[in-house]
């Protein structure tokens, strides 16, 4: 396992817990209890971390380190971790210098904003105690916390139940344990987050430690549950007199049964991204900092739900997003705190059409028991999207005279290559981007199966695509034609977006011979073991590494950085152009899928696929360590190859 590996537990509501497998917390997002106050948004960090230590007759031994400004490690727990597994939930084995071994487990139950923790001796030993000091803040997920006089350390103690309410505007924090609480309020100042510093963010905060909980491990397992008090909305009460041991046992039994039904690590990872929104469901684009994004959701639902046969969940997700379509456009994302959704994605609505059609077809074949009116609602939204795109909507999005879809205006990023620095769109791609045409033509062809009025537009756009995008001289496609809406102006940069003209969507657009040349060219110039680069290394502006501060990373984001989610389109294209036989599928799995599957076990996010990786060797992973569409597309391949 990588030394920088991170673990993740999620509650199905947008909340989560995450941290490093070994070493001190290194991001502001490393926290024990993140709660979504309005699932899946308005997330707050209530419990940042903890400092546990074990006392034996031979001495006192810390289990976890903290890092403080300037680069001070205290306490030093280096070498205490003897083993770790993420199956079925994060579990550590600590081995102390006197031979004592401690097993520590951490689990979030699905549907509850609750974290359960436990510690037990691996074998009986006398006079062993565990002491844990929780660190509290009460801040926005993306912010940092600093010492202030408004913070309240007060604790309401009743047996094994302790309640803190640091701020009136936030939920109280409830702790239930079979240990003994001792009030001991202290500030721990200038906690240092190394990964935040490396990423160009403020990297220090102050956390509050109201007291400690002590257990006698020689007498039995230490059980600790922590969660928010959400008043009448709290789905489970950590009530006075409740037994932490019995609740812990029920959580483990239920979660072990639930997780055992999710066959394989990718299925288990996929489950983390499906969360509640209102009465429906949505997809968290990635942990720990992403919310739910329209484009990501509609791409990911194909692997997370449709490929796995979870048609009811897919229907809930698509119907939830369908209710937010405006002028034919799906929101690009829902802001964290409930502001108006942002409509600046040309492709999100087209991905919705693809996913909705696949649900309607798969659901019919597999007897999806759709809610009353669901099928009609999805077809109605599909028609609304296509009609709006055909006649024109925001950001100069609309069908042109050649039947292709134009899109974009200066200062607005409307394709998935959406990085922006100080108002500058790094890859503007205004005009007719290649993957947008692939999506548009596929959407028209799928719609034409039910409504003949789309047949002629689909045929005209297909012919125009082949005439205008294919480059016979080099054997691949332009990335954009009619750049900046100037007829005939082209962008010939070698990018992976053209893959969607051959794979990743229901219909290929190019002739088979041209498709083979395109895929071979992409493999030769863009492919890496982590997926395709976003720009060929010999192109102007190629960025070999996704690293540094905010501006440096954003400028590299789509200028060579590898995106694993594109593996789905690449592998599907590679198989299609070679005849799609059993031997071809086996070879594709061996060459392209298995290296990424290895990342699930040994990658930066335990059990997950990261957001991006460096374009140059050794293709170091970066960005979010837990990314929905990366996982979804690999799962879609695994279940279809």
C-alpha positions, -999 to +999 in steps of 0.1 A: +000+000+000+012+035-008+026+055+021+002+084+012-029+062+010-062+075+023-093+057+035-130+067+031-163+059+049-195+075+037-230+078+051-252+079+019-263+114+028-233+134+016-214+131+049-182+111+053-151+104+073-117+102+057-080+103+066-045+089+060-039+052+066-006+061+082+007+094+095-009+127+106-039+143+089-027+163+060-058+179+045-085+202+059-108+175+046-094+148+068-121+145+094-139+119+115-174+134+112-185+155+082-223+159+082-245+172+053-271+195+069-292+195+037-282+163+020-260+161+001-250+198+006-242+223+033-216+200+048-199+209+080-169+194+098-180+186+134-152+163+146-118+168+129-098+140+143-087+124+175-055+117+195-055+082+209-029+066+231-025+034+250-012+030+286+004-003+297+027-012+326+056-006+302+047+030+293+024+053+272+023+048+235+006+071+209-013+055+181-018+085+158+005+115+151-004+152+145+017+177+127+020+213+139+036+244+124+065+245+117+068+208+107+066+195+142+054+159+146+038+154+181+033+128+194+055+106+172+035+074+165+059+064+137+060+026+132+029+018+153+008+006+124+015-030+118-013-037+093-043-022+076-073-034+055-102-015+041-124-046+039-152-045+050-143-012+066-111+006+077-093-016+102-058-010+117-035-033+137-012-014+160+018-031+175+034-013+205+070-017+217+060-039+246+043-063+223+007-051+229-014-054+197-045-032+193-072-037+166-090-005+157-121-005+134-141+024+120-174+022+102-202+045+090-237+029+086-256+036+054-283+063+058-272+076+092-249+106+099-230+085+124-195+071+130-187+040+150-153+033+163-138+005+183-105-007+198-098-041+212-067-061+223-056-087+198-049-111+227-056-107+265-032-086+284-036-070+319-036-034+328-040-019+293-060+014+290-070+034+260-074+072+261-089+092+232-090+130+229-115+142+202-107+173+182-138+195+175-143+226+153-177+231+137-169+247+103-177+246+067-162+217+049-139+239+027-129+264+054-104+264+083-111+270+120-092+293+144-093+299+181-120+323+191-139+333+222-173+322+208-163+285+209-180+267+238-163+238+255-193+230+277-201+193+280-234+178+291-225+144+306-250+117+314-233+083+320-217+072+287-233+101+268-216+134+263-229+163+243-210+193+231-224+223+212-195+246+202-217+270+182-255+277+183-258+278+145-245+242+142-258+208+154-247+196+187-222+167+187-232+136+207-207+110+219-219+077+232-193+052+246-187+026+272-158+046+285-154+073+311-153+110+301-131+136+318-136+172+309-103+189+301-108+218+276-077+228+256-069+245+223-045+226+199-031+254+178-016+255+143-023+220+132-005+218+098-019+202+067+009+193+043-012+184+013-031+217+015+002+236+016+014+216-015-018+225-033-014+262-026-040+266+001-039+279+037-026+250+057-030+256+094-060+257+118-068+255+155-089+227+169-106+224+202-102+194+226-130+194+252-118+164+271-108+127+270-126+094+270-108+065+289-114+027+285-100-003+302-091-025+272-082-054+295-119-056+305-132-056+270-136-038+237-139+000+236-170+012+218-175+048+207-202+064+185-203+100+175-229+119+155-248+152+152-280+160+171-303+171+143-333+175+165-365+159+150-345+150+118-320+128+137-327+093+123-311+076+153-307+089+188-276+084+208-298+086+238-290+087+275-289+051+288-284+036+253-257+009+251-228+018+229-218-018+228-252-030+215-255-002+190-220-009+177-228-046+173-260-038+154-242-014+131-215-040+123-240-068+117-261-046+093-231-032+075-213-065+071-245-080+056-250-050+033-214-048+021-211-085+015-239-082-011-217-058-031-195-082-049-160-069-056-141-038-046-155-016-074-191-024-065-183-014-029-166+017-040-195+026-063-219+025-034-201+054-018-211+078-045-248+072-044-264+096-020-297+112-011-310+144-026-344+155-014-368+126-019-346+112-046-310+103-052-279+118-068-242+111-073-213+128-054-187+135-080-158+128-057-145+129-022-135+148-002-144+181-018-168+176-047-206+179-045-230+166-071-224+177-107-247+172-136-222+160-161-205+137-137-238+123-125-251+114-159-218+098-170-213+079-137-249+066-134-242+043-164-216+024-145-227+029-109-263+019-116-272+007-151-243-017-155-250-031-120-287-035-126-297-009-100-325+005-122-346+019-094-316+040-082-308+051-117-344+062-121-344+082-089-312+099-099-323+109-134-358+119-123-342+141-096-320+159-121-348+160-147-367+183-123-340+209-127-338+212-165-340+248-176-341+259-213-331+224-222-300+225-200-291+204-170-273+222-141-235+218-142-235+216-105-255+223-073-235+247-051-228+234-016-250+259+002-281+260-018-275+289-041-290+288-076-277+260-097-252+268-125-262+261-161-229+262-180-224+227-194-233+220-230-227+182-226-245+175-193-280+175-209-267+152-237-252+128-213-286+128-195-303+118-228-279+089-233-283+077-197-321+081-198-324+061-230-302+034-217-324+032-185-356+031-205-343+003-227-326-017-200-355-012-176-379-026-202-357-056-207-352-062-170-386-052-158-377-020-141-407-012-119-408+025-126-428+049-105-461+061-121-453+085-149-415+080-147-411+067-182-432+095-197-414+121-176-380+109-189-391+109-225-406+143-221-374+157-207-354+141-236-377+158-261-374+191-243-335+189-243-333+180-280-358+207-290-340+234-271-307+224-285-321+222-320-335+258-318-309+273-295-304+280-258-278+296-235-242+303-244-248+301-282-257+264-280-277+254-310-278+233-341-260+250-371-269+248-407-247+218-412-266+199-385-237+200-360-241+216-326-223+249-320-216+260-284-197+285-263-189+321-258-158+340-245-152+337-208-174+306-202-163+271-201-191+248-214-173+215-221-158+191-196-124+207-201-135+235-179-104+248-161-104+286-155-076+308-140-082+344-130-111+346-155-091+330-183-106+298-197-076+275-203-092+253-229-121+274-243-130+251-272-157+275-285-173+263-317-181+227-324-162+204-300-157+168-312-172+150-282-202+173-282-210+163-318-206+126-308-231+131-280-255+152-301-255+126-329-260+097-305-288+116-288-305+122-321-301+086-332-315+073-300-344+097-301-351+088-337-359+052-327-390+066-310-397+097-330-391+098-367-387+136-368-351+132-355-340+108-382-331+134-408-312+157-384-293+127-372-283+116-407-273+152-417-252+157-386-235+123-391-226+131-427-213+166-417-192+150-389-175+126-412-168+154-438-157+181-414-139+163-385-120+134-401-084+141-410-074+116-436-038+129-437-031+120-400-057+094-392-077+111-365-102+140-358-100+177-352-108+186-316-129+216-326-142+229-360-155+264-366-134+276-337-148+307-321-178+303-344-156+312-374-165+289-403-136+267-415-113+276-386-101+243-369-082+232-338-061+201-346-047+194-312-044+157-304-068+151-276-089+121-263-123+138-268-125+122-303-127+088-287-164+093-283-168+092-320-159+055-318-165+043-283-181+052-250-215+058-265-241+035-281-233+044-317-200+049-335-200+077-360-169+070-381-165+043-407-148+012-392-115+017-410-113+053-399-122+043-364-093+018-363-068+045-374-082+069-348-079+044-319-044+034-329-033+070-330-048+077-296-031+046-282+002+056-296+002+092-285-021+095-255-024+062-237-009+056-203-015+028-177-038+053-158-058+062-189-055+087-218-037+120-216-057+151-223-031+164-248-003+146-267+032+152-253+044+166-286+017+193-287+024+229-278+013+236-242+017+201-230+020+199-192+037+168-179+027+171-143-004+180-124+012+196-093+019+229-076-004+257-065-040+263-077-030+282-109-003+257-119-027+227-114-056+244-133-033+252-162-023+216-164-057+201-157-066+194-194-032+200-210-017+165-207-030+154-173-044+119-174-081+113-167-089+076-158-126+081-166-118+083-203-106+047-201-142+036-207-144+053-241-109+042-251-113+005-243-148+003-258-135+019-290-104-004-290-126-034-288-152-022-313-127-015-341-111-050-336-143-069-340-155-072-304-147-110-301-139-129-269-102-129-276-102-091-283-121-085-250-096-106-230-067-088-246-083-054-238-088-064-202-052-076-198-036-045-215-058-017-203-082-026-175-060-047-152-034-020-146-062+003-134-078-025-113-044-027-095-049+009-086-080+000-067-060-021-043-029+001-041-039+035-052-041+068-032-077+062-023-081+027-008-105+008-029-111+036-053-098+052-086-084+088-084-095+118-104-063+124-124-027+114-129+004+130-143+009+128-181+046+118-177+060+087-161+054+074-134+019+089-138+016+099-102-021+101-092-035+135-082-067+155-076-094+138-057-084+103-045-120+091-047-137+100-080-171+087-091-168+087-129-133+071-127-148+042-107-180+041-127-164+037-161-140+011-149-169-008-133-189-005-166-159-020-184-154-048-159-191-058-161-192-057-199-158-070-212 
